[in-house]
Amino acid sequence: MSAVKPQGTMLGHPKGLFLLFTTELWERFSYYAMRAILVLYLVDQVQNQGGGGLGWTQADALSLYGTFTALVYLTPLIGGWLADNVLGQRKAIYLGGALMAAGQFTLATPHAWIPGLETTVFYIGLGILILGNGLFKPNISTMVGDLYEEGDHRRDGAFTIFYMGINLGAALSGFVVAWAYTHFGHTEVVNGQEIFVNNWQAGFFCAGVGMIISLIIQFLFAQKLLGDIGTIPAAKLEKQRAAERGEVRKEPLTKVERDRIKVIMVMGLFTIIFWAGFEQAGGLMNLFTNDFTDRYIGSWEVPTTYFQSLNAIFIVLFAPVVASIWVRMGSKEPNSPVKFALGLFLLAVGFVFMMGAVVEMNGDPTSKSSMWWLVGAYFFHTMGELCLSPIGLSMVTKLAPLRIASLMMGAWFLFIAAANKVAGFVGSLIGHGGTEEEQLANAMSIFSGIAITAVASAILLYFMADKLVDWMHGAEEGHHKSEEAALEEEISITGEHEAIIKEAPKA
Protein backbone atom coordinates (compact mmCIF):
# COMPACT_ATOMS: atom_id res chain seq x y z
CA MET A 1 0.00 0.00 0.00
CA SER A 2 1.32 3.47 -0.85
CA ALA A 3 1.58 6.15 1.76
CA VAL A 4 -0.08 8.81 -0.33
CA LYS A 5 -2.30 11.14 1.71
CA PRO A 6 -5.28 13.22 0.57
CA GLN A 7 -4.16 16.62 -0.73
CA GLY A 8 -5.30 19.90 0.81
CA THR A 9 -8.62 21.50 1.63
CA MET A 10 -11.20 23.61 -0.19
CA LEU A 11 -13.84 25.72 1.56
CA GLY A 12 -12.71 24.15 4.83
CA HIS A 13 -13.23 20.57 3.63
CA PRO A 14 -10.82 17.99 2.14
CA LYS A 15 -10.52 18.33 -1.64
CA GLY A 16 -11.48 14.66 -1.88
CA LEU A 17 -15.02 15.63 -0.84
CA PHE A 18 -15.43 17.63 -4.03
CA LEU A 19 -14.10 14.74 -6.11
CA LEU A 20 -16.71 12.45 -4.57
CA PHE A 21 -19.26 15.26 -5.04
CA THR A 22 -18.51 15.37 -8.79
CA THR A 23 -18.37 11.59 -9.19
CA GLU A 24 -21.75 11.23 -7.50
CA LEU A 25 -23.18 14.17 -9.47
CA TRP A 26 -22.69 12.36 -12.79
CA GLU A 27 -23.72 8.97 -11.42
CA ARG A 28 -26.96 10.47 -10.11
CA PHE A 29 -27.46 12.27 -13.43
CA SER A 30 -27.30 8.84 -15.04
CA TYR A 31 -29.72 7.22 -12.59
CA TYR A 32 -32.31 10.00 -12.50
CA ALA A 33 -32.27 10.46 -16.28
CA MET A 34 -33.23 6.79 -16.55
CA ARG A 35 -35.74 7.01 -13.67
CA ALA A 36 -37.48 10.05 -15.18
CA ILE A 37 -38.47 8.17 -18.32
CA LEU A 38 -38.72 4.56 -17.10
CA VAL A 39 -42.47 4.52 -16.34
CA LEU A 40 -43.25 6.79 -19.31
CA TYR A 41 -41.38 4.37 -21.59
CA LEU A 42 -43.21 1.36 -20.19
CA VAL A 43 -46.71 2.81 -20.66
CA ASP A 44 -46.06 4.46 -24.04
CA GLN A 45 -47.75 2.58 -26.87
CA VAL A 46 -45.78 0.50 -29.37
CA GLN A 47 -45.94 2.08 -32.84
CA ASN A 48 -45.96 0.45 -36.27
CA GLN A 49 -42.27 0.96 -36.97
CA GLY A 50 -41.07 -0.31 -33.64
CA GLY A 51 -40.80 3.05 -31.95
CA GLY A 52 -42.44 4.31 -28.77
CA GLY A 53 -42.56 2.26 -25.59
CA LEU A 54 -43.57 -1.20 -24.46
CA GLY A 55 -47.31 -0.56 -24.11
CA TRP A 56 -47.75 -1.76 -20.50
CA THR A 57 -50.68 -0.79 -18.26
CA GLN A 58 -50.09 1.89 -15.63
CA ALA A 59 -50.47 -0.59 -12.78
CA ASP A 60 -47.97 -3.05 -14.30
CA ALA A 61 -45.50 -0.23 -15.01
CA LEU A 62 -45.71 1.10 -11.44
CA SER A 63 -45.32 -2.41 -10.02
CA LEU A 64 -42.18 -2.98 -12.11
CA TYR A 65 -40.90 0.47 -11.12
CA GLY A 66 -41.29 -0.46 -7.45
CA THR A 67 -39.50 -3.77 -7.92
CA PHE A 68 -36.63 -2.17 -9.83
CA THR A 69 -36.05 0.66 -7.37
CA ALA A 70 -36.31 -1.80 -4.46
CA LEU A 71 -33.57 -3.97 -5.98
CA VAL A 72 -31.49 -0.83 -6.64
CA TYR A 73 -31.44 -0.28 -2.87
CA LEU A 74 -31.26 -3.99 -1.93
CA THR A 75 -28.05 -4.91 -3.74
CA PRO A 76 -25.94 -2.30 -1.84
CA LEU A 77 -26.12 -4.68 1.13
CA ILE A 78 -24.14 -7.22 -0.92
CA GLY A 79 -21.94 -4.56 -2.49
CA GLY A 80 -21.13 -3.12 0.92
CA TRP A 81 -20.06 -6.52 2.26
CA LEU A 82 -17.87 -7.17 -0.78
CA ALA A 83 -16.20 -3.77 -0.39
CA ASP A 84 -15.63 -4.25 3.36
CA ASN A 85 -14.17 -7.73 3.05
CA VAL A 86 -12.84 -8.30 -0.48
CA LEU A 87 -12.63 -5.43 -2.95
CA GLY A 88 -12.19 -2.21 -1.02
CA GLN A 89 -14.41 0.76 -1.76
CA ARG A 90 -12.37 2.14 -4.65
CA LYS A 91 -12.45 -1.06 -6.76
CA ALA A 92 -16.12 -1.56 -5.96
CA ILE A 93 -16.90 1.89 -7.35
CA TYR A 94 -14.98 1.26 -10.57
CA LEU A 95 -16.63 -2.12 -11.17
CA GLY A 96 -20.07 -0.91 -10.22
CA GLY A 97 -19.80 2.18 -12.43
CA ALA A 98 -18.73 0.12 -15.44
CA LEU A 99 -21.71 -2.23 -14.98
CA MET A 100 -24.12 0.68 -14.65
CA ALA A 101 -22.85 2.25 -17.88
CA ALA A 102 -23.27 -1.10 -19.64
CA GLY A 103 -26.83 -1.38 -18.31
CA GLN A 104 -27.79 2.09 -19.53
CA PHE A 105 -26.40 1.44 -23.01
CA THR A 106 -28.29 -1.88 -23.11
CA LEU A 107 -31.54 -0.01 -22.40
CA ALA A 108 -30.58 2.39 -25.20
CA THR A 109 -30.60 -0.39 -27.81
CA PRO A 110 -33.03 0.72 -30.57
CA HIS A 111 -36.10 -1.48 -31.00
CA ALA A 112 -35.36 -1.79 -34.72
CA TRP A 113 -32.13 -3.66 -33.88
CA ILE A 114 -33.85 -6.32 -31.74
CA PRO A 115 -37.30 -7.03 -33.24
CA GLY A 116 -39.29 -9.27 -30.91
CA LEU A 117 -36.69 -9.08 -28.13
CA GLU A 118 -37.44 -5.59 -26.83
CA THR A 119 -38.73 -6.74 -23.44
CA THR A 120 -35.93 -9.30 -22.97
CA VAL A 121 -33.20 -6.74 -23.66
CA PHE A 122 -35.00 -4.28 -21.37
CA TYR A 123 -34.87 -6.76 -18.47
CA ILE A 124 -31.19 -7.54 -19.15
CA GLY A 125 -30.35 -3.83 -19.04
CA LEU A 126 -32.22 -3.35 -15.76
CA GLY A 127 -30.47 -6.39 -14.25
CA ILE A 128 -27.00 -5.09 -15.11
CA LEU A 129 -27.93 -1.67 -13.72
CA ILE A 130 -29.08 -3.22 -10.44
CA LEU A 131 -25.84 -5.19 -9.99
CA GLY A 132 -23.67 -2.17 -10.75
CA ASN A 133 -25.60 0.09 -8.43
CA GLY A 134 -25.14 -2.39 -5.59
CA LEU A 135 -21.37 -2.02 -5.84
CA PHE A 136 -21.35 1.73 -6.39
CA LYS A 137 -23.95 3.25 -4.10
CA PRO A 138 -22.94 2.28 -0.51
CA ASN A 139 -19.25 2.82 -1.06
CA ILE A 140 -19.28 6.33 -2.46
CA SER A 141 -21.28 7.47 0.60
CA THR A 142 -19.02 5.64 3.05
CA MET A 143 -15.92 7.24 1.55
CA VAL A 144 -17.33 10.69 2.36
CA GLY A 145 -17.39 9.71 6.03
CA ASP A 146 -13.87 8.27 5.78
CA LEU A 147 -12.51 11.72 4.92
CA TYR A 148 -13.13 12.85 8.52
CA GLU A 149 -11.84 11.69 11.88
CA GLU A 150 -14.30 10.61 14.57
CA GLY A 151 -15.78 13.66 16.28
CA ASP A 152 -15.03 16.04 13.38
CA HIS A 153 -17.86 18.58 13.42
CA ARG A 154 -17.56 19.08 9.65
CA ARG A 155 -19.06 15.68 8.84
CA ASP A 156 -22.75 16.73 8.74
CA GLY A 157 -21.84 19.73 6.58
CA ALA A 158 -19.86 17.45 4.27
CA PHE A 159 -22.89 15.25 3.66
CA THR A 160 -25.00 18.33 2.93
CA ILE A 161 -22.44 19.39 0.29
CA PHE A 162 -22.32 15.83 -1.06
CA TYR A 163 -26.11 15.78 -1.18
CA MET A 164 -26.08 18.94 -3.28
CA GLY A 165 -23.91 17.08 -5.80
CA ILE A 166 -26.50 14.32 -5.97
CA ASN A 167 -29.22 16.82 -6.69
CA LEU A 168 -27.31 18.93 -9.19
CA GLY A 169 -27.00 15.75 -11.24
CA ALA A 170 -30.68 14.93 -10.72
CA ALA A 171 -31.76 18.47 -11.70
CA LEU A 172 -29.70 18.41 -14.89
CA SER A 173 -31.00 14.97 -15.87
CA GLY A 174 -34.65 15.95 -16.25
CA PHE A 175 -33.87 18.69 -18.75
CA VAL A 176 -31.28 16.76 -20.76
CA VAL A 177 -33.36 13.60 -21.05
CA ALA A 178 -36.42 15.60 -22.17
CA TRP A 179 -34.32 17.23 -24.89
CA ALA A 180 -32.95 13.83 -25.98
CA TYR A 181 -36.18 11.88 -26.35
CA THR A 182 -37.98 14.75 -28.10
CA HIS A 183 -35.09 15.97 -30.29
CA PHE A 184 -34.40 12.49 -31.63
CA GLY A 185 -38.08 11.52 -31.89
CA HIS A 186 -40.03 11.41 -35.13
CA THR A 187 -43.56 11.61 -36.48
CA GLU A 188 -45.51 8.64 -37.82
CA VAL A 189 -48.91 8.18 -39.38
CA VAL A 190 -50.94 5.61 -37.41
CA ASN A 191 -54.52 4.78 -38.50
CA GLY A 192 -54.52 7.90 -40.66
CA GLN A 193 -53.46 10.16 -37.80
CA GLU A 194 -50.05 11.80 -37.51
CA ILE A 195 -48.48 11.30 -34.08
CA PHE A 196 -45.11 12.09 -32.52
CA VAL A 197 -43.06 9.11 -31.32
CA ASN A 198 -40.65 9.83 -28.49
CA ASN A 199 -37.18 8.30 -28.77
CA TRP A 200 -36.81 6.92 -25.25
CA GLN A 201 -33.61 5.10 -26.23
CA ALA A 202 -31.90 8.46 -26.80
CA GLY A 203 -32.72 9.31 -23.17
CA PHE A 204 -31.19 6.07 -21.92
CA PHE A 205 -28.10 6.75 -24.06
CA CYS A 206 -27.64 10.14 -22.35
CA ALA A 207 -27.83 8.34 -19.00
CA GLY A 208 -25.03 6.00 -20.10
CA VAL A 209 -22.84 8.93 -21.13
CA GLY A 210 -23.31 10.47 -17.66
CA MET A 211 -22.08 7.27 -16.04
CA ILE A 212 -18.99 7.20 -18.26
CA ILE A 213 -18.14 10.78 -17.24
CA SER A 214 -18.46 9.79 -13.57
CA LEU A 215 -16.03 6.89 -14.03
CA ILE A 216 -13.45 8.99 -15.90
CA ILE A 217 -13.43 11.69 -13.22
CA GLN A 218 -12.98 9.15 -10.43
CA PHE A 219 -10.23 7.29 -12.30
CA LEU A 220 -8.20 10.42 -13.09
CA PHE A 221 -8.25 12.15 -9.70
CA ALA A 222 -8.95 9.54 -7.00
CA GLN A 223 -5.37 8.73 -6.00
CA LYS A 224 -4.34 12.38 -5.93
CA LEU A 225 -7.28 13.70 -3.91
CA LEU A 226 -8.28 10.67 -1.82
CA GLY A 227 -4.88 9.15 -1.13
CA ASP A 228 -5.31 5.61 0.18
CA ILE A 229 -8.92 6.06 1.29
CA GLY A 230 -10.98 3.15 -0.02
CA THR A 231 -8.08 1.11 -1.34
CA ILE A 232 -8.03 -1.45 1.51
CA PRO A 233 -11.12 -3.43 2.60
CA ALA A 234 -12.44 -1.92 5.86
CA ALA A 235 -12.38 -5.22 7.78
CA LYS A 236 -8.69 -5.69 6.98
CA LEU A 237 -7.94 -2.08 7.91
CA GLU A 238 -9.73 -2.47 11.24
CA LYS A 239 -7.63 -5.55 12.06
CA GLN A 240 -4.44 -3.64 11.23
CA ARG A 241 -5.39 -0.75 13.52
CA ALA A 242 -6.39 -3.09 16.33
CA ALA A 243 -3.05 -4.92 16.03
CA GLU A 244 -1.16 -1.62 16.17
CA ARG A 245 -2.98 -0.74 19.41
CA GLY A 246 -2.36 -4.23 20.80
CA GLU A 247 -6.09 -4.85 21.11
CA VAL A 248 -7.78 -8.22 20.81
CA ARG A 249 -11.56 -8.20 20.78
CA LYS A 250 -13.28 -11.17 22.39
CA GLU A 251 -16.67 -10.39 20.89
CA PRO A 252 -17.72 -9.12 17.45
CA LEU A 253 -19.50 -6.05 18.77
CA THR A 254 -19.33 -4.08 22.03
CA LYS A 255 -22.42 -2.98 23.97
CA VAL A 256 -22.01 0.59 22.72
CA GLU A 257 -21.77 -0.64 19.13
CA ARG A 258 -24.85 -2.83 19.53
CA ASP A 259 -26.88 0.09 20.92
CA ARG A 260 -25.81 2.33 18.07
CA ILE A 261 -26.78 -0.31 15.51
CA LYS A 262 -30.20 -0.53 17.20
CA VAL A 263 -30.66 3.18 16.50
CA ILE A 264 -29.87 2.61 12.82
CA MET A 265 -32.42 -0.21 12.69
CA VAL A 266 -35.21 1.76 14.39
CA MET A 267 -34.62 4.89 12.33
CA GLY A 268 -34.59 2.68 9.24
CA LEU A 269 -38.18 1.60 9.89
CA PHE A 270 -39.35 5.21 9.81
CA THR A 271 -37.22 5.76 6.72
CA ILE A 272 -39.34 3.13 4.94
CA ILE A 273 -42.47 5.19 5.57
CA PHE A 274 -40.88 8.40 4.31
CA TRP A 275 -39.46 6.98 1.09
CA ALA A 276 -42.57 4.93 0.33
CA GLY A 277 -44.35 8.25 0.04
CA PHE A 278 -41.54 10.25 -1.48
CA GLU A 279 -40.85 7.74 -4.27
CA GLN A 280 -44.32 8.28 -5.70
CA ALA A 281 -42.49 11.10 -7.52
CA GLY A 282 -41.07 8.78 -10.17
CA GLY A 283 -44.19 6.62 -10.39
CA LEU A 284 -47.71 7.73 -9.53
CA MET A 285 -46.95 11.48 -9.42
CA ASN A 286 -45.09 11.18 -12.72
CA LEU A 287 -48.15 9.64 -14.37
CA PHE A 288 -50.45 12.17 -12.67
CA THR A 289 -48.29 14.95 -14.12
CA ASN A 290 -48.45 13.39 -17.58
CA ASP A 291 -52.18 12.60 -17.68
CA PHE A 292 -54.03 14.93 -15.31
CA THR A 293 -52.03 18.17 -15.09
CA ASP A 294 -52.37 21.30 -17.20
CA ARG A 295 -48.74 21.78 -18.22
CA TYR A 296 -49.22 24.67 -20.64
CA ILE A 297 -47.52 28.04 -20.18
CA GLY A 298 -49.08 30.03 -22.98
CA SER A 299 -48.73 27.84 -26.07
CA TRP A 300 -45.76 25.85 -24.69
CA GLU A 301 -46.38 22.53 -22.96
CA VAL A 302 -43.86 21.82 -20.20
CA PRO A 303 -42.37 18.31 -20.69
CA THR A 304 -43.39 15.87 -17.97
CA THR A 305 -39.80 15.07 -17.01
CA TYR A 306 -39.11 18.73 -16.16
CA PHE A 307 -41.17 18.22 -13.00
CA GLN A 308 -38.79 15.42 -12.00
CA SER A 309 -36.09 18.08 -11.69
CA LEU A 310 -38.09 20.27 -9.28
CA ASN A 311 -37.04 18.28 -6.22
CA ALA A 312 -33.38 18.48 -7.15
CA ILE A 313 -33.56 22.21 -7.92
CA PHE A 314 -35.19 22.87 -4.56
CA ILE A 315 -32.46 20.81 -2.88
CA VAL A 316 -29.70 22.90 -4.47
CA LEU A 317 -31.47 26.16 -3.57
CA PHE A 318 -32.50 25.33 -0.02
CA ALA A 319 -29.90 22.85 1.29
CA PRO A 320 -27.53 25.71 2.31
CA VAL A 321 -30.48 27.50 3.95
CA VAL A 322 -31.50 24.46 5.98
CA ALA A 323 -27.88 23.76 6.95
CA SER A 324 -27.53 27.39 8.06
CA ILE A 325 -30.68 27.13 10.16
CA TRP A 326 -29.29 24.11 12.03
CA VAL A 327 -26.05 26.00 12.74
CA ARG A 328 -27.85 29.16 13.90
CA MET A 329 -29.99 27.15 16.31
CA GLY A 330 -26.81 26.18 18.18
CA SER A 331 -27.61 24.19 21.31
CA LYS A 332 -31.31 24.23 20.36
CA GLU A 333 -30.67 22.27 17.15
CA PRO A 334 -32.97 19.22 17.12
CA ASN A 335 -31.41 15.78 17.25
CA SER A 336 -31.56 13.34 14.35
CA PRO A 337 -34.80 11.55 15.41
CA VAL A 338 -36.63 14.87 15.78
CA LYS A 339 -35.36 15.97 12.35
CA PHE A 340 -36.67 12.68 10.94
CA ALA A 341 -40.08 13.34 12.53
CA LEU A 342 -40.17 16.81 10.99
CA GLY A 343 -39.32 15.28 7.62
CA LEU A 344 -42.27 12.90 7.86
CA PHE A 345 -44.63 15.76 8.76
CA LEU A 346 -43.46 17.82 5.77
CA LEU A 347 -44.01 14.79 3.51
CA ALA A 348 -47.62 14.73 4.68
CA VAL A 349 -48.01 18.44 3.87
CA GLY A 350 -46.80 17.73 0.33
CA PHE A 351 -49.48 15.10 -0.16
CA VAL A 352 -52.13 17.54 1.06
CA PHE A 353 -51.19 19.57 -2.03
CA MET A 354 -51.68 16.48 -4.21
CA MET A 355 -55.10 16.00 -2.62
CA GLY A 356 -55.84 19.62 -3.56
CA ALA A 357 -54.95 18.83 -7.18
CA VAL A 358 -57.50 16.00 -7.26
CA VAL A 359 -60.18 18.10 -5.54
CA GLU A 360 -59.69 20.87 -8.13
CA MET A 361 -60.58 18.41 -10.91
CA ASN A 362 -63.86 17.53 -9.16
CA GLY A 363 -63.85 14.02 -10.63
CA ASP A 364 -63.55 15.30 -14.22
CA PRO A 365 -60.28 14.07 -15.81
CA THR A 366 -60.72 16.39 -18.79
CA SER A 367 -60.55 19.51 -16.62
CA LYS A 368 -56.87 19.04 -15.63
CA SER A 369 -55.33 20.40 -12.41
CA SER A 370 -52.98 23.34 -12.01
CA MET A 371 -49.28 22.54 -12.13
CA TRP A 372 -48.79 24.72 -9.03
CA TRP A 373 -50.21 21.93 -6.87
CA LEU A 374 -47.30 19.79 -8.05
CA VAL A 375 -44.79 22.56 -7.41
CA GLY A 376 -46.08 22.88 -3.84
CA ALA A 377 -45.99 19.12 -3.29
CA TYR A 378 -42.42 18.81 -4.55
CA PHE A 379 -41.35 21.79 -2.43
CA PHE A 380 -42.60 20.31 0.86
CA HIS A 381 -41.33 16.86 -0.07
CA THR A 382 -37.92 18.44 -0.62
CA MET A 383 -37.99 20.19 2.74
CA GLY A 384 -38.82 16.84 4.32
CA GLU A 385 -36.01 15.16 2.43
CA LEU A 386 -33.51 17.76 3.69
CA CYS A 387 -34.56 16.97 7.26
CA LEU A 388 -34.11 13.24 6.73
CA SER A 389 -31.90 11.96 3.93
CA PRO A 390 -28.50 13.68 4.43
CA ILE A 391 -28.98 13.39 8.19
CA GLY A 392 -29.57 9.66 7.80
CA LEU A 393 -26.41 9.13 5.73
CA SER A 394 -24.34 11.10 8.23
CA MET A 395 -25.90 9.22 11.14
CA VAL A 396 -24.95 5.83 9.69
CA THR A 397 -21.29 6.87 9.27
CA LYS A 398 -21.29 8.15 12.88
CA LEU A 399 -22.91 5.11 14.45
CA ALA A 400 -21.68 2.16 12.35
CA PRO A 401 -18.54 0.32 13.57
CA LEU A 402 -15.64 0.92 11.17
CA ARG A 403 -15.14 -2.73 10.23
CA ILE A 404 -18.72 -3.02 8.94
CA ALA A 405 -19.23 0.58 7.80
CA SER A 406 -20.05 -0.19 4.16
CA LEU A 407 -22.18 -3.17 5.20
CA MET A 408 -24.23 -0.93 7.52
CA MET A 409 -24.59 1.64 4.75
CA GLY A 410 -25.87 -1.21 2.60
CA ALA A 411 -28.29 -2.15 5.38
CA TRP A 412 -29.51 1.46 5.44
CA PHE A 413 -30.21 1.26 1.73
CA LEU A 414 -32.03 -2.03 2.39
CA PHE A 415 -34.69 -0.04 4.25
CA ILE A 416 -34.97 2.26 1.24
CA ALA A 417 -35.30 -0.86 -0.95
CA ALA A 418 -38.28 -1.99 1.09
CA ALA A 419 -39.72 1.52 0.82
CA ASN A 420 -39.46 1.52 -2.96
CA LYS A 421 -41.22 -1.83 -3.25
CA VAL A 422 -43.99 -0.54 -1.01
CA ALA A 423 -44.12 2.64 -3.11
CA GLY A 424 -44.59 0.61 -6.29
CA PHE A 425 -47.36 -1.46 -4.72
CA VAL A 426 -49.16 1.59 -3.35
CA GLY A 427 -48.87 3.44 -6.64
CA SER A 428 -50.22 0.46 -8.58
CA LEU A 429 -53.47 0.75 -6.59
CA ILE A 430 -54.46 3.47 -9.06
CA GLY A 431 -55.89 0.52 -11.01
CA HIS A 432 -55.35 -1.80 -13.95
CA GLY A 433 -56.63 0.13 -16.94
CA GLY A 434 -59.81 1.42 -15.26
CA THR A 435 -61.63 4.57 -16.30
CA GLU A 436 -59.92 7.89 -15.66
CA GLU A 437 -62.63 8.76 -13.12
CA GLU A 438 -61.78 5.60 -11.15
CA GLN A 439 -58.08 6.40 -11.36
CA LEU A 440 -58.69 9.88 -9.90
CA ALA A 441 -60.71 8.45 -7.02
CA ASN A 442 -57.99 5.90 -6.31
CA ALA A 443 -55.31 8.60 -6.48
CA MET A 444 -57.15 10.62 -3.82
CA SER A 445 -57.26 7.55 -1.54
CA ILE A 446 -53.53 6.94 -2.04
CA PHE A 447 -52.50 10.56 -1.41
CA SER A 448 -54.66 10.88 1.72
CA GLY A 449 -53.56 7.50 3.07
CA ILE A 450 -49.88 8.39 2.76
CA ALA A 451 -50.47 11.77 4.46
CA ILE A 452 -52.23 10.20 7.46
CA THR A 453 -49.59 7.48 7.85
CA ALA A 454 -46.76 10.03 7.70
CA VAL A 455 -48.30 12.25 10.40
CA ALA A 456 -48.92 9.31 12.74
CA SER A 457 -45.33 8.10 12.26
CA ALA A 458 -43.93 11.58 12.90
CA ILE A 459 -45.75 11.80 16.24
CA LEU A 460 -44.55 8.35 17.32
CA LEU A 461 -40.92 9.05 16.40
CA TYR A 462 -40.96 12.41 18.19
CA PHE A 463 -41.84 10.72 21.48
CA MET A 464 -39.16 8.03 20.94
CA ALA A 465 -36.40 10.57 20.26
CA ASP A 466 -34.89 10.80 23.75
CA LYS A 467 -34.48 7.03 24.09
CA LEU A 468 -32.83 6.79 20.68
CA VAL A 469 -30.36 9.55 21.59
CA ASP A 470 -29.45 7.61 24.76
CA TRP A 471 -28.62 4.57 22.61
CA MET A 472 -26.28 6.72 20.51
CA HIS A 473 -23.88 6.99 23.48
CA GLY A 474 -22.70 10.49 22.72
CA ALA A 475 -22.50 10.23 18.93
CA GLU A 476 -24.66 13.36 18.62
CA GLU A 477 -22.77 15.43 21.20
CA GLY A 478 -20.47 18.26 20.19
CA HIS A 479 -17.39 16.23 21.07
CA HIS A 480 -17.76 12.56 20.18
CA LYS A 481 -16.36 9.91 22.42
CA SER A 482 -13.34 8.12 21.07
CA GLU A 483 -13.51 4.39 20.54
CA GLU A 484 -11.24 3.91 23.55
CA ALA A 485 -13.52 6.01 25.77
CA ALA A 486 -16.55 4.03 24.65
CA LEU A 487 -14.71 0.79 25.41
CA GLU A 488 -13.75 2.09 28.86
CA GLU A 489 -17.39 2.94 29.49
CA GLU A 490 -18.41 -0.61 28.66
CA ILE A 491 -15.68 -2.07 30.89
CA SER A 492 -16.88 0.17 33.70
CA ILE A 493 -20.48 -0.94 33.23
CA THR A 494 -19.40 -4.60 33.14
CA GLY A 495 -17.30 -4.16 36.28
CA GLU A 496 -20.16 -2.57 38.21
CA HIS A 497 -22.46 -5.39 37.11
CA GLU A 498 -19.99 -8.03 38.32
CA ALA A 499 -19.59 -6.25 41.67
CA ILE A 500 -23.35 -6.27 42.21
CA ILE A 501 -23.48 -9.99 41.47
CA LYS A 502 -20.67 -10.71 43.97
CA GLU A 503 -22.38 -8.67 46.73
CA ALA A 504 -25.82 -10.17 46.16
CA PRO A 505 -26.89 -12.93 48.59
CA LYS A 506 -26.84 -16.45 47.21
CA ALA A 507 -30.17 -18.02 46.43
Summary of the structure (lengths in Angstrom):
residues: 507
radius of gyration: 24.2
end to end distance: 58.2
largest distance: 95.7
contacts: 1835
relative contact order: 0.15
helix: 75%
strand: 5%
